[in-house]
Amino acid sequence: MPPWWQRLWQRSERHGHDADASAPFSSQPQEGDTLWQSVRERLPILEGLDAEALTRLERRARRQLHDWKLTSAEPLEEVEALALAAQAMLLLNGWAHAERWQDAGARVHEIMLPFEAIRREVEEMDEAGVVHVFQDTRAGETWYQGPVVVTQQDLAASGDWSGFNVVIHEFAHKLDMANATDADGFPPLPGHISAQEWHATFTAVWDDLSERQAHGIPTPIDDYAASHPAECFAVCCEYFFTAPDTLEAAYPELYALLERFFHQSPLPRCPTAHD
């Protein structure tokens, strides 16, 4: 068990902050309920969604939140909890029958919310066979049949059009692992997208990012995308939903591919695209 995880559980038990989301958070809107309006104000990336899409997203987010167990050493406000679920469900909102993450083939049962960045010791071997040990800092983590981990600090920083969104990033990994025990950048594909097209499109992006890095040229999206195919998919999902103008300008074929994959078009809603 990672030390931060053990500490989180111990603090939860000591302070009595059990994380069953079904207890404090209502799964159905109540008469006069302003919670969803507060969530919409909290999440600029929902701007421009039509009434049907917003209604579907609210229903799914509330239902999903009721199903999840939230484990948090620090109390999580209702708005933040529902905003977390809304951002996670935004990935699936264009899919007609994905009412829960289980419908997408992803195993999501628990969300763990440490307060601050996760630090752990990592060992990596370089091309020469030399093992390097260093401290890695992460905003979130995801395991195949384990929880999704999102820090409260990074959750608070997610939801705008900045290109950063820890929720979308980590849930993109869960979507990626719907057909494998590990994330590899190859989620289950719909019939209208071939594996060959997916591979070719993402490989072109990967090659461009790697080439730029090799020559010291700034990358148009976060260069973390070039660290692993799974991170390439997750980072591109972040940009697709939260900085679609940047992604479309840099890699228009990839943006168009993700439009078809998610059945959504965030670009027309993005305010920075019209500045």
Residue pairs with C-beta under 8 A, 6 or more apart in sequence:
2 118
2 120
4 114
4 118
4 119
4 120
5 112
5 114
5 149
7 73
8 71
8 72
8 73
8 112
8 114
9 71
11 17
11 73
12 18
12 19
12 71
12 72
12 73
15 73
17 72
17 73
17 74
17 75
19 69
19 70
19 71
19 72
19 110
19 112
19 113
20 69
20 70
21 65
21 66
21 68
21 69
21 70
21 81
21 111
22 66
22 67
24 78
24 81
25 65
25 66
25 78
25 81
25 82
26 33
26 35
26 62
27 62
27 63
27 65
27 66
28 62
29 35
29 36
29 58
29 62
35 78
35 79
35 82
36 58
36 82
38 79
39 46
39 61
39 79
39 82
39 83
39 86
40 46
40 54
42 79
42 80
42 83
42 159
43 83
43 86
43 87
43 159
43 160
44 159
44 160
44 161
44 271
45 87
45 90
45 159
45 160
45 161
45 165
45 241
45 242
45 266
46 54
46 57
46 86
46 90
47 269
47 271
48 268
48 269
49 57
49 269
53 93
56 93
57 86
57 89
57 90
57 93
58 86
59 99
60 89
60 92
60 93
60 98
60 99
60 100
61 82
61 85
61 86
61 88
61 89
62 82
62 85
63 99
63 100
64 85
64 88
64 89
64 100
64 101
65 81
65 82
65 84
65 85
67 100
67 109
68 85
68 108
68 109
68 110
68 111
69 109
69 110
69 111
70 76
70 81
70 110
70 111
70 113
71 110
71 111
71 112
71 113
71 147
72 112
72 113
72 152
73 113
73 114
73 115
74 113
74 115
74 152
76 113
76 152
80 152
80 155
80 156
83 155
83 159
84 111
84 150
84 155
84 167
87 158
87 159
87 165
87 167
87 168
87 171
88 101
88 108
88 167
88 168
88 171
90 168
90 241
91 168
91 171
91 172
91 175
91 237
91 241
91 262
92 98
92 101
92 103
92 104
93 264
94 262
94 263
94 264
95 103
95 104
95 262
95 263
97 103
98 104
101 107
101 108
101 171
101 174
102 108
104 175
104 178
104 188
105 178
105 179
105 188
106 171
106 174
106 175
106 177
106 178
107 144
107 145
107 174
107 177
108 148
108 171
108 174
109 147
110 146
110 147
110 148
111 147
111 148
111 149
111 150
112 147
112 148
112 149
112 150
113 149
113 150
113 151
113 152
113 155
114 149
114 151
114 152
115 151
115 152
115 153
116 151
116 152
116 153
117 137
117 138
117 139
117 151
117 153
117 154
118 137
118 138
118 139
118 140
118 141
118 149
118 151
119 135
119 136
119 137
119 138
120 135
120 136
120 138
121 133
121 134
121 135
121 136
122 133
122 134
122 135
122 136
123 131
123 132
123 133
124 131
124 132
124 134
125 131
125 132
126 132
139 150
139 151
139 154
139 166
139 169
140 148
140 149
140 150
140 151
140 154
140 166
140 167
140 169
140 170
141 148
141 149
141 170
142 148
142 149
142 170
142 171
142 173
142 174
142 177
142 183
144 177
144 181
144 182
148 170
148 171
148 174
149 170
150 166
150 167
150 170
151 166
154 166
155 166
155 167
157 164
157 166
158 164
158 165
158 166
158 167
158 168
159 165
160 242
161 242
161 243
161 270
161 271
161 272
162 242
162 243
163 221
163 222
163 238
163 239
163 242
163 243
163 246
164 238
164 242
165 238
165 241
165 242
168 234
168 237
168 238
168 241
168 242
169 234
169 235
169 237
169 238
170 234
172 233
172 234
172 237
172 238
173 183
173 230
173 234
175 187
176 183
176 184
176 185
176 186
176 187
176 230
176 233
176 234
177 183
178 187
178 188
179 186
179 187
179 188
180 186
182 230
183 230
183 233
183 234
184 229
184 230
185 202
185 228
185 229
185 230
185 232
185 233
186 195
186 198
186 199
186 229
186 233
187 233
189 195
189 198
189 261
190 260
190 261
192 260
193 257
193 260
193 261
197 257
198 257
201 253
201 254
201 257
202 229
202 232
202 233
202 236
202 254
204 251
204 253
204 254
205 225
205 232
205 236
205 251
205 254
206 225
206 226
206 229
206 232
208 251
209 219
209 221
209 223
209 225
209 226
209 232
210 226
211 217
212 218
212 219
212 223
213 219
213 223
213 226
219 225
219 226
220 246
220 249
220 250
220 251
221 235
221 236
221 239
221 246
221 247
221 250
221 251
222 235
222 238
222 239
224 231
224 235
225 231
225 232
225 235
225 236
226 232
236 247
236 251
236 254
236 258
237 258
239 246
239 247
240 247
240 255
240 258
240 262
240 266
241 266
242 266
243 270
243 272
244 255
244 266
244 267
244 270
244 273
245 267
245 270
245 272
245 273
247 254
247 255
247 258
248 255
248 267
248 273
255 267
259 265
267 273
